[in-house]
């Protein structure tokens, strides 16, 4: 298991969201072409968009706890 700091989680989540936006733009362009190879490419890109958004959401929702000894 890899432990990330809150800052690292935030940075990775932002990266995933940027990747999702880029992939979404590519998917929309591929869908406009309406040809068989680009249909499957668009579908794959939309799946990547969803996956990136889910992981980014999970990273942002993770709470950090600190245990301090007495």
CHARMM-style PDB file with segment names, atoms N, HN, CA, C and O in Angstrom:
ATOM      1  N   UNK     1       0.846  -1.177   0.000  1.00  0.00      PROA
ATOM      2  CA  UNK     1       0.000   0.000   0.000  1.00  0.00      PROA
ATOM      3  C   UNK     1       0.891   1.239   0.000  1.00  0.00      PROA
ATOM      4  O   UNK     1       1.903   1.296   0.698  1.00  0.00      PROA
ATOM      5  N   UNK     2       0.498   2.214  -0.786  1.00  0.00      PROA
ATOM      6  HN  UNK     2      -0.324   2.168  -1.353  1.00  0.00      PROA
ATOM      7  CA  UNK     2       1.251   3.455  -0.864  1.00  0.00      PROA
ATOM      8  C   UNK     2       0.500   4.521  -0.082  1.00  0.00      PROA
ATOM      9  O   UNK     2      -0.686   4.754  -0.316  1.00  0.00      PROA
ATOM     10  N   UNK     3       1.185   5.157   0.833  1.00  0.00      PROA
ATOM     11  HN  UNK     3       2.149   4.967   1.023  1.00  0.00      PROA
ATOM     12  CA  UNK     3       0.582   6.241   1.597  1.00  0.00      PROA
ATOM     13  C   UNK     3       0.988   7.570   0.986  1.00  0.00      PROA
ATOM     14  O   UNK     3       2.174   7.857   0.827  1.00  0.00      PROA
ATOM     15  N   UNK     4      -0.002   8.375   0.647  1.00  0.00      PROA
ATOM     16  HN  UNK     4      -0.966   8.142   0.775  1.00  0.00      PROA
ATOM     17  CA  UNK     4       0.251   9.688   0.076  1.00  0.00      PROA
ATOM     18  C   UNK     4      -0.132  10.761   1.078  1.00  0.00      PROA
ATOM     19  O   UNK     4      -1.078  10.596   1.849  1.00  0.00      PROA
ATOM     20  N   UNK     5       0.599  11.848   1.062  1.00  0.00      PROA
ATOM     21  HN  UNK     5       1.367  11.982   0.436  1.00  0.00      PROA
ATOM     22  CA  UNK     5       0.216  12.987   1.891  1.00  0.00      PROA
ATOM     23  C   UNK     5      -1.008  13.647   1.266  1.00  0.00      PROA
ATOM     24  O   UNK     5      -1.345  13.375   0.114  1.00  0.00      PROA
ATOM     25  N   UNK     6      -1.660  14.501   2.017  1.00  0.00      PROA
ATOM     26  HN  UNK     6      -1.386  14.721   2.953  1.00  0.00      PROA
ATOM     27  CA  UNK     6      -2.824  15.219   1.496  1.00  0.00      PROA
ATOM     28  C   UNK     6      -2.434  16.032   0.258  1.00  0.00      PROA
ATOM     29  O   UNK     6      -3.191  16.094  -0.710  1.00  0.00      PROA
ATOM     30  N   UNK     7      -1.262  16.647   0.292  1.00  0.00      PROA
ATOM     31  HN  UNK     7      -0.647  16.597   1.078  1.00  0.00      PROA
ATOM     32  CA  UNK     7      -0.791  17.441  -0.845  1.00  0.00      PROA
ATOM     33  C   UNK     7      -0.566  16.551  -2.076  1.00  0.00      PROA
ATOM     34  O   UNK     7      -0.910  16.941  -3.192  1.00  0.00      PROA
ATOM     35  N   UNK     8       0.000  15.378  -1.877  1.00  0.00      PROA
ATOM     36  HN  UNK     8       0.279  15.061  -0.970  1.00  0.00      PROA
ATOM     37  CA  UNK     8       0.226  14.447  -2.988  1.00  0.00      PROA
ATOM     38  C   UNK     8      -1.096  13.952  -3.568  1.00  0.00      PROA
ATOM     39  O   UNK     8      -1.237  13.826  -4.784  1.00  0.00      PROA
ATOM     40  N   UNK     9      -2.078  13.668  -2.682  1.00  0.00      PROA
ATOM     41  HN  UNK     9      -1.963  13.770  -1.694  1.00  0.00      PROA
ATOM     42  CA  UNK     9      -3.391  13.234  -3.149  1.00  0.00      PROA
ATOM     43  C   UNK     9      -4.055  14.326  -3.983  1.00  0.00      PROA
ATOM     44  O   UNK     9      -4.638  14.055  -5.032  1.00  0.00      PROA
ATOM     45  N   UNK    10      -3.958  15.559  -3.502  1.00  0.00      PROA
ATOM     46  HN  UNK    10      -3.485  15.779  -2.649  1.00  0.00      PROA
ATOM     47  CA  UNK    10      -4.554  16.693  -4.208  1.00  0.00      PROA
ATOM     48  C   UNK    10      -3.905  16.883  -5.584  1.00  0.00      PROA
ATOM     49  O   UNK    10      -4.589  17.117  -6.581  1.00  0.00      PROA
ATOM     50  N   UNK    11      -2.595  16.778  -5.615  1.00  0.00      PROA
ATOM     51  HN  UNK    11      -2.040  16.588  -4.805  1.00  0.00      PROA
ATOM     52  CA  UNK    11      -1.866  16.946  -6.878  1.00  0.00      PROA
ATOM     53  C   UNK    11      -2.226  15.842  -7.871  1.00  0.00      PROA
ATOM     54  O   UNK    11      -2.422  16.119  -9.055  1.00  0.00      PROA
ATOM     55  N   UNK    12      -2.315  14.608  -7.409  1.00  0.00      PROA
ATOM     56  HN  UNK    12      -2.156  14.383  -6.447  1.00  0.00      PROA
ATOM     57  CA  UNK    12      -2.670  13.489  -8.267  1.00  0.00      PROA
ATOM     58  C   UNK    12      -4.111  13.609  -8.745  1.00  0.00      PROA
ATOM     59  O   UNK    12      -4.404  13.316  -9.904  1.00  0.00      PROA
ATOM     60  N   UNK    13      -5.018  14.038  -7.860  1.00  0.00      PROA
ATOM     61  HN  UNK    13      -4.780  14.275  -6.918  1.00  0.00      PROA
ATOM     62  CA  UNK    13      -6.419  14.226  -8.235  1.00  0.00      PROA
ATOM     63  C   UNK    13      -6.538  15.297  -9.319  1.00  0.00      PROA
ATOM     64  O   UNK    13      -7.294  15.133 -10.276  1.00  0.00      PROA
ATOM     65  N   UNK    14      -5.792  16.392  -9.168  1.00  0.00      PROA
ATOM     66  HN  UNK    14      -5.178  16.525  -8.390  1.00  0.00      PROA
ATOM     67  CA  UNK    14      -5.819  17.459 -10.180  1.00  0.00      PROA
ATOM     68  C   UNK    14      -5.300  16.938 -11.520  1.00  0.00      PROA
ATOM     69  O   UNK    14      -5.851  17.271 -12.570  1.00  0.00      PROA
ATOM     70  N   UNK    15      -4.246  16.125 -11.489  1.00  0.00      PROA
ATOM     71  HN  UNK    15      -3.799  15.855 -10.637  1.00  0.00      PROA
ATOM     72  CA  UNK    15      -3.710  15.529 -12.706  1.00  0.00      PROA
ATOM     73  C   UNK    15      -4.761  14.654 -13.381  1.00  0.00      PROA
ATOM     74  O   UNK    15      -4.955  14.740 -14.593  1.00  0.00      PROA
ATOM     75  N   UNK    16      -5.439  13.812 -12.601  1.00  0.00      PROA
ATOM     76  HN  UNK    16      -5.282  13.743 -11.616  1.00  0.00      PROA
ATOM     77  CA  UNK    16      -6.462  12.928 -13.159  1.00  0.00      PROA
ATOM     78  C   UNK    16      -7.611  13.720 -13.775  1.00  0.00      PROA
ATOM     79  O   UNK    16      -8.141  13.340 -14.818  1.00  0.00      PROA
ATOM     80  N   UNK    17      -7.993  14.813 -13.134  1.00  0.00      PROA
ATOM     81  HN  UNK    17      -7.563  15.122 -12.286  1.00  0.00      PROA
ATOM     82  CA  UNK    17      -9.070  15.640 -13.665  1.00  0.00      PROA
ATOM     83  C   UNK    17      -8.657  16.308 -14.980  1.00  0.00      PROA
ATOM     84  O   UNK    17      -9.469  16.427 -15.897  1.00  0.00      PROA
ATOM     85  N   UNK    18      -7.413  16.738 -15.070  1.00  0.00      PROA
ATOM     86  HN  UNK    18      -6.754  16.641 -14.325  1.00  0.00      PROA
ATOM     87  CA  UNK    18      -6.915  17.318 -16.320  1.00  0.00      PROA
ATOM     88  C   UNK    18      -6.895  16.267 -17.432  1.00  0.00      PROA
ATOM     89  O   UNK    18      -7.277  16.546 -18.568  1.00  0.00      PROA
ATOM     90  N   UNK    19      -6.448  15.067 -17.094  1.00  0.00      PROA
ATOM     91  HN  UNK    19      -6.137  14.840 -16.171  1.00  0.00      PROA
ATOM     92  CA  UNK    19      -6.438  13.983 -18.068  1.00  0.00      PROA
ATOM     93  C   UNK    19      -7.858  13.650 -18.527  1.00  0.00      PROA
ATOM     94  O   UNK    19      -8.083  13.368 -19.704  1.00  0.00      PROA
ATOM     95  N   UNK    20      -8.800  13.682 -17.609  1.00  0.00      PROA
ATOM     96  HN  UNK    20      -8.616  13.911 -16.652  1.00  0.00      PROA
ATOM     97  CA  UNK    20     -10.197  13.400 -17.943  1.00  0.00      PROA
ATOM     98  C   UNK    20     -10.730  14.438 -18.920  1.00  0.00      PROA
ATOM     99  O   UNK    20     -11.421  14.090 -19.878  1.00  0.00      PROA
ATOM    100  N   UNK    21     -10.419  15.701 -18.689  1.00  0.00      PROA
ATOM    101  HN  UNK    21      -9.858  15.984 -17.911  1.00  0.00      PROA
ATOM    102  CA  UNK    21     -10.894  16.755 -19.583  1.00  0.00      PROA
ATOM    103  C   UNK    21     -10.288  16.618 -20.973  1.00  0.00      PROA
ATOM    104  O   UNK    21     -10.975  16.819 -21.975  1.00  0.00      PROA
ATOM    105  N   UNK    22      -9.011  16.277 -21.036  1.00  0.00      PROA
ATOM    106  HN  UNK    22      -8.454  16.114 -20.222  1.00  0.00      PROA
ATOM    107  CA  UNK    22      -8.356  16.076 -22.336  1.00  0.00      PROA
ATOM    108  C   UNK    22      -8.985  14.902 -23.084  1.00  0.00      PROA
ATOM    109  O   UNK    22      -9.281  14.999 -24.275  1.00  0.00      PROA
ATOM    110  N   UNK    23      -9.185  13.797 -22.374  1.00  0.00      PROA
ATOM    111  HN  UNK    23      -8.945  13.718 -21.406  1.00  0.00      PROA
ATOM    112  CA  UNK    23      -9.774  12.610 -22.986  1.00  0.00      PROA
ATOM    113  C   UNK    23     -11.203  12.880 -23.436  1.00  0.00      PROA
ATOM    114  O   UNK    23     -11.642  12.369 -24.466  1.00  0.00      PROA
ATOM    115  N   UNK    24     -11.926  13.682 -22.664  1.00  0.00      PROA
ATOM    116  HN  UNK    24     -11.570  14.097 -21.827  1.00  0.00      PROA
ATOM    117  CA  UNK    24     -13.303  14.018 -23.035  1.00  0.00      PROA
ATOM    118  C   UNK    24     -13.318  14.802 -24.347  1.00  0.00      PROA
ATOM    119  O   UNK    24     -14.153  14.545 -25.215  1.00  0.00      PROA
ATOM    120  N   UNK    25     -12.409  15.744 -24.493  1.00  0.00      PROA
ATOM    121  HN  UNK    25     -11.731  15.953 -23.789  1.00  0.00      PROA
ATOM    122  CA  UNK    25     -12.319  16.505 -25.732  1.00  0.00      PROA
ATOM    123  C   UNK    25     -12.013  15.614 -26.926  1.00  0.00      PROA
ATOM    124  O   UNK    25     -12.597  15.772 -27.998  1.00  0.00      PROA
ATOM    125  N   UNK    26     -11.093  14.678 -26.733  1.00  0.00      PROA
ATOM    126  HN  UNK    26     -10.618  14.550 -25.862  1.00  0.00      PROA
ATOM    127  CA  UNK    26     -10.746  13.743 -27.801  1.00  0.00      PROA
ATOM    128  C   UNK    26     -11.930  12.838 -28.143  1.00  0.00      PROA
ATOM    129  O   UNK    26     -12.183  12.553 -29.314  1.00  0.00      PROA
ATOM    130  N   UNK    27     -12.649  12.390 -27.123  1.00  0.00      PROA
ATOM    131  HN  UNK    27     -12.444  12.621 -26.172  1.00  0.00      PROA
ATOM    132  CA  UNK    27     -13.811  11.530 -27.348  1.00  0.00      PROA
ATOM    133  C   UNK    27     -14.876  12.264 -28.153  1.00  0.00      PROA
ATOM    134  O   UNK    27     -15.474  11.694 -29.065  1.00  0.00      PROA
ATOM    135  N   UNK    28     -15.112  13.523 -27.816  1.00  0.00      PROA
ATOM    136  HN  UNK    28     -14.626  13.987 -27.074  1.00  0.00      PROA
ATOM    137  CA  UNK    28     -16.111  14.306 -28.537  1.00  0.00      PROA
ATOM    138  C   UNK    28     -15.706  14.490 -29.998  1.00  0.00      PROA
ATOM    139  O   UNK    28     -16.552  14.412 -30.889  1.00  0.00      PROA
ATOM    140  N   UNK    29     -14.426  14.730 -30.249  1.00  0.00      PROA
ATOM    141  HN  UNK    29     -13.739  14.793 -29.525  1.00  0.00      PROA
ATOM    142  CA  UNK    29     -13.951  14.870 -31.627  1.00  0.00      PROA
ATOM    143  C   UNK    29     -14.093  13.556 -32.390  1.00  0.00      PROA
ATOM    144  O   UNK    29     -14.500  13.550 -33.552  1.00  0.00      PROA
ATOM    145  N   UNK    30     -13.758  12.447 -31.738  1.00  0.00      PROA
ATOM    146  HN  UNK    30     -13.427  12.452 -30.794  1.00  0.00      PROA
ATOM    147  CA  UNK    30     -13.858  11.138 -32.382  1.00  0.00      PROA
ATOM    148  C   UNK    30     -15.308  10.814 -32.714  1.00  0.00      PROA
ATOM    149  O   UNK    30     -15.590  10.243 -33.768  1.00  0.00      PROA
ATOM    150  N   UNK    31     -16.226  11.171 -31.828  1.00  0.00      PROA
ATOM    151  HN  UNK    31     -15.996  11.635 -30.972  1.00  0.00      PROA
ATOM    152  CA  UNK    31     -17.651  10.901 -32.070  1.00  0.00      PROA
ATOM    153  C   UNK    31     -18.183  11.691 -33.269  1.00  0.00      PROA
ATOM    154  O   UNK    31     -19.084  11.225 -33.967  1.00  0.00      PROA
ATOM    155  N   UNK    32     -17.641  12.856 -33.504  1.00  0.00      PROA
ATOM    156  HN  UNK    32     -16.909  13.234 -32.937  1.00  0.00      PROA
ATOM    157  CA  UNK    32     -18.084  13.669 -34.644  1.00  0.00      PROA
ATOM    158  C   UNK    32     -17.701  13.034 -35.975  1.00  0.00      PROA
ATOM    159  O   UNK    32     -18.353  13.286 -36.988  1.00  0.00      PROA
ATOM    160  N   UNK    33     -16.654  12.215 -35.985  1.00  0.00      PROA
ATOM    161  HN  UNK    33     -16.124  12.011 -35.162  1.00  0.00      PROA
ATOM    162  CA  UNK    33     -16.224  11.572 -37.222  1.00  0.00      PROA
ATOM    163  C   UNK    33     -17.188  10.472 -37.667  1.00  0.00      PROA
ATOM    164  O   UNK    33     -17.315  10.199 -38.861  1.00  0.00      PROA
ATOM    165  N   UNK    34     -17.861   9.847 -36.712  1.00  0.00      PROA
ATOM    166  HN  UNK    34     -17.758  10.069 -35.743  1.00  0.00      PROA
ATOM    167  CA  UNK    34     -18.886   8.822 -36.979  1.00  0.00      PROA
ATOM    168  C   UNK    34     -18.416   7.711 -37.920  1.00  0.00      PROA
ATOM    169  O   UNK    34     -19.126   7.334 -38.852  1.00  0.00      PROA
ATOM    170  N   UNK    35     -17.246   7.208 -37.673  1.00  0.00      PROA
ATOM    171  HN  UNK    35     -16.668   7.514 -36.916  1.00  0.00      PROA
ATOM    172  CA  UNK    35     -16.739   6.059 -38.426  1.00  0.00      PROA
ATOM    173  C   UNK    35     -16.457   4.938 -37.441  1.00  0.00      PROA
ATOM    174  O   UNK    35     -16.164   5.210 -36.276  1.00  0.00      PROA
ATOM    175  N   UNK    36     -16.537   3.679 -37.875  1.00  0.00      PROA
ATOM    176  HN  UNK    36     -16.775   3.458 -38.820  1.00  0.00      PROA
ATOM    177  CA  UNK    36     -16.384   2.549 -36.948  1.00  0.00      PROA
ATOM    178  C   UNK    36     -15.122   2.568 -36.065  1.00  0.00      PROA
ATOM    179  O   UNK    36     -15.247   2.338 -34.862  1.00  0.00      PROA
ATOM    180  N   UNK    37     -13.934   2.825 -36.587  1.00  0.00      PROA
ATOM    181  HN  UNK    37     -13.832   3.012 -37.564  1.00  0.00      PROA
ATOM    182  CA  UNK    37     -12.788   2.794 -35.666  1.00  0.00      PROA
ATOM    183  C   UNK    37     -12.858   3.893 -34.616  1.00  0.00      PROA
ATOM    184  O   UNK    37     -12.474   3.678 -33.466  1.00  0.00      PROA
ATOM    185  N   UNK    38     -13.343   5.064 -35.000  1.00  0.00      PROA
ATOM    186  HN  UNK    38     -13.655   5.238 -35.934  1.00  0.00      PROA
ATOM    187  CA  UNK    38     -13.374   6.158 -34.026  1.00  0.00      PROA
ATOM    188  C   UNK    38     -14.484   5.978 -32.998  1.00  0.00      PROA
ATOM    189  O   UNK    38     -14.407   6.532 -31.901  1.00  0.00      PROA
ATOM    190  N   UNK    39     -15.522   5.205 -33.345  1.00  0.00      PROA
ATOM    191  HN  UNK    39     -15.585   4.755 -34.236  1.00  0.00      PROA
ATOM    192  CA  UNK    39     -16.572   4.926 -32.358  1.00  0.00      PROA
ATOM    193  C   UNK    39     -16.002   4.169 -31.166  1.00  0.00      PROA
ATOM    194  O   UNK    39     -16.291   4.504 -30.017  1.00  0.00      PROA
ATOM    195  N   UNK    40     -15.196   3.153 -31.436  1.00  0.00      PROA
ATOM    196  HN  UNK    40     -14.961   2.881 -32.369  1.00  0.00      PROA
ATOM    197  CA  UNK    40     -14.620   2.372 -30.337  1.00  0.00      PROA
ATOM    198  C   UNK    40     -13.573   3.184 -29.570  1.00  0.00      PROA
ATOM    199  O   UNK    40     -13.415   3.017 -28.361  1.00  0.00      PROA
ATOM    200  N   UNK    41     -12.872   4.046 -30.267  1.00  0.00      PROA
ATOM    201  HN  UNK    41     -13.000   4.182 -31.250  1.00  0.00      PROA
ATOM    202  CA  UNK    41     -11.899   4.916 -29.590  1.00  0.00      PROA
ATOM    203  C   UNK    41     -12.637   5.875 -28.660  1.00  0.00      PROA
ATOM    204  O   UNK    41     -12.214   6.086 -27.523  1.00  0.00      PROA
ATOM    205  N   UNK    42     -13.722   6.448 -29.131  1.00  0.00      PROA
ATOM    206  HN  UNK    42     -14.065   6.276 -30.055  1.00  0.00      PROA
ATOM    207  CA  UNK    42     -14.509   7.368 -28.305  1.00  0.00      PROA
ATOM    208  C   UNK    42     -15.047   6.662 -27.065  1.00  0.00      PROA
ATOM    209  O   UNK    42     -15.034   7.221 -25.968  1.00  0.00      PROA
ATOM    210  N   UNK    43     -15.518   5.437 -27.247  1.00  0.00      PROA
ATOM    211  HN  UNK    43     -15.529   4.983 -28.138  1.00  0.00      PROA
ATOM    212  CA  UNK    43     -16.047   4.675 -26.107  1.00  0.00      PROA
ATOM    213  C   UNK    43     -14.948   4.417 -25.077  1.00  0.00      PROA
ATOM    214  O   UNK    43     -15.167   4.578 -23.876  1.00  0.00      PROA
ATOM    215  N   UNK    44     -13.771   4.020 -25.547  1.00  0.00      PROA
ATOM    216  HN  UNK    44     -13.593   3.889 -26.522  1.00  0.00      PROA
ATOM    217  CA  UNK    44     -12.641   3.778 -24.648  1.00  0.00      PROA
ATOM    218  C   UNK    44     -12.259   5.053 -23.902  1.00  0.00      PROA
ATOM    219  O   UNK    44     -11.998   5.015 -22.699  1.00  0.00      PROA
ATOM    220  N   UNK    45     -12.226   6.178 -24.605  1.00  0.00      PROA
ATOM    221  HN  UNK    45     -12.438   6.209 -25.582  1.00  0.00      PROA
ATOM    222  CA  UNK    45     -11.874   7.448 -23.971  1.00  0.00      PROA
ATOM    223  C   UNK    45     -12.897   7.851 -22.921  1.00  0.00      PROA
ATOM    224  O   UNK    45     -12.533   8.366 -21.864  1.00  0.00      PROA
ATOM    225  N   UNK    46     -14.171   7.621 -23.204  1.00  0.00      PROA
ATOM    226  HN  UNK    46     -14.467   7.202 -24.063  1.00  0.00      PROA
ATOM    227  CA  UNK    46     -15.206   7.968 -22.219  1.00  0.00      PROA
ATOM    228  C   UNK    46     -15.104   7.088 -20.969  1.00  0.00      PROA
ATOM    229  O   UNK    46     -15.393   7.549 -19.864  1.00  0.00      PROA
ATOM    230  N   UNK    47     -14.701   5.845 -21.133  1.00  0.00      PROA
ATOM    231  HN  UNK    47     -14.466   5.471 -22.030  1.00  0.00      PROA
ATOM    232  CA  UNK    47     -14.475   4.967 -19.980  1.00  0.00      PROA
ATOM    233  C   UNK    47     -13.302   5.498 -19.154  1.00  0.00      PROA
ATOM    234  O   UNK    47     -13.360   5.506 -17.924  1.00  0.00      PROA
ATOM    235  N   UNK    48     -12.242   5.940 -19.826  1.00  0.00      PROA
ATOM    236  HN  UNK    48     -12.194   5.933 -20.825  1.00  0.00      PROA
ATOM    237  CA  UNK    48     -11.092   6.521 -19.127  1.00  0.00      PROA
ATOM    238  C   UNK    48     -11.492   7.792 -18.370  1.00  0.00      PROA
ATOM    239  O   UNK    48     -11.042   8.020 -17.247  1.00  0.00      PROA
ATOM    240  N   UNK    49     -12.330   8.603 -18.985  1.00  0.00      PROA
ATOM    241  HN  UNK    49     -12.696   8.417 -19.897  1.00  0.00      PROA
ATOM    242  CA  UNK    49     -12.812   9.828 -18.333  1.00  0.00      PROA
ATOM    243  C   UNK    49     -13.522   9.467 -17.027  1.00  0.00      PROA
ATOM    244  O   UNK    49     -13.249  10.049 -15.978  1.00  0.00      PROA
ATOM    245  N   UNK    50     -14.428   8.506 -17.109  1.00  0.00      PROA
ATOM    246  HN  UNK    50     -14.649   8.033 -17.962  1.00  0.00      PROA
ATOM    247  CA  UNK    50     -15.183   8.094 -15.922  1.00  0.00      PROA
ATOM    248  C   UNK    50     -14.253   7.544 -14.848  1.00  0.00      PROA
ATOM    249  O   UNK    50     -14.390   7.879 -13.672  1.00  0.00      PROA
ATOM    250  N   UNK    51     -13.315   6.707 -15.251  1.00  0.00      PROA
ATOM    251  HN  UNK    51     -13.203   6.435 -16.207  1.00  0.00      PROA
ATOM    252  CA  UNK    51     -12.385   6.113 -14.283  1.00  0.00      PROA
ATOM    253  C   UNK    51     -11.535   7.187 -13.613  1.00  0.00      PROA
ATOM    254  O   UNK    51     -11.357   7.166 -12.395  1.00  0.00      PROA
ATOM    255  N   UNK    52     -11.012   8.123 -14.397  1.00  0.00      PROA
ATOM    256  HN  UNK    52     -11.157   8.140 -15.386  1.00  0.00      PROA
ATOM    257  CA  UNK    52     -10.185   9.188 -13.823  1.00  0.00      PROA
ATOM    258  C   UNK    52     -10.980  10.042 -12.851  1.00  0.00      PROA
ATOM    259  O   UNK    52     -10.476  10.430 -11.798  1.00  0.00      PROA
ATOM    260  N   UNK    53     -12.224  10.332 -13.206  1.00  0.00      PROA
ATOM    261  HN  UNK    53     -12.634  10.016 -14.062  1.00  0.00      PROA
ATOM    262  CA  UNK    53     -13.059  11.141 -12.307  1.00  0.00      PROA
ATOM    263  C   UNK    53     -13.393  10.393 -11.018  1.00  0.00      PROA
ATOM    264  O   UNK    53     -13.439  10.998  -9.947  1.00  0.00      PROA
ATOM    265  N   UNK    54     -13.623   9.105 -11.112  1.00  0.00      PROA
ATOM    266  HN  UNK    54     -13.585   8.614 -11.983  1.00  0.00      PROA
ATOM    267  CA  UNK    54     -13.908   8.313  -9.912  1.00  0.00      PROA
ATOM    268  C   UNK    54     -12.707   8.290  -8.983  1.00  0.00      PROA
ATOM    269  O   UNK    54     -12.845   8.523  -7.782  1.00  0.00      PROA
ATOM    270  N   UNK    55     -11.533   8.013  -9.528  1.00  0.00      PROA
ATOM    271  HN  UNK    55     -11.420   7.824 -10.504  1.00  0.00      PROA
ATOM    272  CA  UNK    55     -10.322   7.946  -8.698  1.00  0.00      PROA
ATOM    273  C   UNK    55     -10.014   9.315  -8.099  1.00  0.00      PROA
ATOM    274  O   UNK    55      -9.640   9.404  -6.929  1.00  0.00      PROA
ATOM    275  N   UNK    56     -10.165  10.380  -8.880  1.00  0.00      PROA
ATOM    276  HN  UNK    56     -10.469  10.308  -9.830  1.00  0.00      PROA
ATOM    277  CA  UNK    56      -9.928  11.728  -8.353  1.00  0.00      PROA
ATOM    278  C   UNK    56     -10.878  12.021  -7.197  1.00  0.00      PROA
ATOM    279  O   UNK    56     -10.473  12.590  -6.183  1.00  0.00      PROA
ATOM    280  N   UNK    57     -12.139  11.632  -7.353  1.00  0.00      PROA
ATOM    281  HN  UNK    57     -12.468  11.170  -8.176  1.00  0.00      PROA
ATOM    282  CA  UNK    57     -13.108  11.833  -6.272  1.00  0.00      PROA
ATOM    283  C   UNK    57     -12.749  11.062  -5.021  1.00  0.00      PROA
ATOM    284  O   UNK    57     -12.897  11.570  -3.909  1.00  0.00      PROA
ATOM    285  N   UNK    58     -12.278   9.840  -5.193  1.00  0.00      PROA
ATOM    286  HN  UNK    58     -12.157   9.428  -6.096  1.00  0.00      PROA
ATOM    287  CA  UNK    58     -11.861   9.038  -4.040  1.00  0.00      PROA
ATOM    288  C   UNK    58     -10.647   9.661  -3.347  1.00  0.00      PROA
ATOM    289  O   UNK    58     -10.576   9.700  -2.119  1.00  0.00      PROA
ATOM    290  N   UNK    59      -9.707  10.141  -4.139  1.00  0.00      PROA
ATOM    291  HN  UNK    59      -9.765  10.110  -5.136  1.00  0.00      PROA
ATOM    292  CA  UNK    59      -8.527  10.782  -3.557  1.00  0.00      PROA
ATOM    293  C   UNK    59      -8.906  12.028  -2.766  1.00  0.00      PROA
ATOM    294  O   UNK    59      -8.345  12.277  -1.699  1.00  0.00      PROA
ATOM    295  N   UNK    60      -9.826  12.790  -3.262  1.00  0.00      PROA
ATOM    296  HN  UNK    60     -10.282  12.588  -4.129  1.00  0.00      PROA
ATOM    297  CA  UNK    60     -10.242  14.022  -2.582  1.00  0.00      PROA
ATOM    298  C   UNK    60     -11.091  13.738  -1.344  1.00  0.00      PROA
ATOM    299  O   UNK    60     -11.147  14.563  -0.433  1.00  0.00      PROA
ATOM    300  N   UNK    61     -11.744  12.592  -1.302  1.00  0.00      PROA
ATOM    301  HN  UNK    61     -11.698  11.922  -2.043  1.00  0.00      PROA
ATOM    302  CA  UNK    61     -12.616  12.291  -0.165  1.00  0.00      PROA
ATOM    303  C   UNK    61     -11.892  11.575   0.968  1.00  0.00      PROA
ATOM    304  O   UNK    61     -12.475  11.343   2.027  1.00  0.00      PROA
ATOM    305  N   UNK    62     -10.628  11.223   0.753  1.00  0.00      PROA
ATOM    306  HN  UNK    62     -10.155  11.411  -0.108  1.00  0.00      PROA
ATOM    307  CA  UNK    62      -9.873  10.512   1.776  1.00  0.00      PROA
ATOM    308  C   UNK    62      -9.526  11.455   2.919  1.00  0.00      PROA
ATOM    309  O   UNK    62      -9.034  12.563   2.705  1.00  0.00      PROA
ATOM    310  N   UNK    63      -9.788  10.997   4.122  1.00  0.00      PROA
ATOM    311  HN  UNK    63     -10.187  10.096   4.296  1.00  0.00      PROA
ATOM    312  CA  UNK    63      -9.471  11.803   5.305  1.00  0.00      PROA
ATOM    313  C   UNK    63      -8.113  11.399   5.859  1.00  0.00      PROA
ATOM    314  O   UNK    63      -7.667  10.263   5.700  1.00  0.00      PROA
ATOM    315  N   UNK    64      -7.478  12.345   6.504  1.00  0.00      PROA
ATOM    316  HN  UNK    64      -7.841  13.268   6.633  1.00  0.00      PROA
ATOM    317  CA  UNK    64      -6.181  12.099   7.126  1.00  0.00      PROA
ATOM    318  C   UNK    64      -6.340  12.162   8.632  1.00  0.00      PROA
ATOM    319  O   UNK    64      -6.927  13.104   9.164  1.00  0.00      PROA
ATOM    320  N   UNK    65      -5.821  11.165   9.313  1.00  0.00      PROA
ATOM    321  HN  UNK    65      -5.343  10.400   8.882  1.00  0.00      PROA
ATOM    322  CA  UNK    65      -5.832  11.153  10.773  1.00  0.00      PROA
ATOM    323  C   UNK    65      -4.394  11.141  11.268  1.00  0.00      PROA
ATOM    324  O   UNK    65      -3.528  10.487  10.687  1.00  0.00      PROA
ATOM    325  N   UNK    66      -4.158  11.861  12.328  1.00  0.00      PROA
ATOM    326  HN  UNK    66      -4.861  12.393  12.800  1.00  0.00      PROA
ATOM    327  CA  UNK    66      -2.851  11.873  12.953  1.00  0.00      PROA
ATOM    328  C   UNK    66      -2.993  11.399  14.393  1.00  0.00      PROA
ATOM    329  O   UNK    66      -3.833  11.890  15.146  1.00  0.00      PROA
ATOM    330  N   UNK    67      -2.161  10.445  14.753  1.00  0.00      PROA
ATOM    331  HN  UNK    67      -1.478  10.047  14.141  1.00  0.00      PROA
ATOM    332  CA  UNK    67      -2.175   9.935  16.121  1.00  0.00      PROA
ATOM    333  C   UNK    67      -0.980  10.524  16.855  1.00  0.00      PROA
ATOM    334  O   UNK    67       0.168  10.366  16.438  1.00  0.00      PROA
ATOM    335  N   UNK    68      -1.268  11.192  17.935  1.00  0.00      PROA
ATOM    336  HN  UNK    68      -2.201  11.320  18.273  1.00  0.00      PROA
ATOM    337  CA  UNK    68      -0.207  11.840  18.709  1.00  0.00      PROA
ATOM    338  C   UNK    68      -0.136  11.134  20.060  1.00  0.00      PROA
ATOM    339  O   UNK    68      -1.140  10.986  20.756  1.00  0.00      PROA
ATOM    340  N   UNK    69       1.080  10.701  20.413  1.00  0.00      PROA
ATOM    341  HN  UNK    69       1.896  10.822  19.848  1.00  0.00      PROA
ATOM    342  CA  UNK    69       1.267  10.047  21.704  1.00  0.00      PROA
ATOM    343  C   UNK    69       1.280  11.053  22.848  1.00  0.00      PROA
ATOM    344  O   UNK    69       1.556  12.236  22.645  1.00  0.00      PROA
ATOM    345  N   UNK    70       0.980  10.573  24.053  1.00  0.00      PROA
ATOM    346  HN  UNK    70       0.757   9.612  24.218  1.00  0.00      PROA
ATOM    347  CA  UNK    70       0.973  11.464  25.203  1.00  0.00      PROA
ATOM    348  C   UNK    70       2.261  11.441  25.945  1.00  0.00      PROA
ATOM    349  OT1 UNK    70       2.410  12.144  26.945  1.00  0.00      PROA
TER     350      UNK     70
END
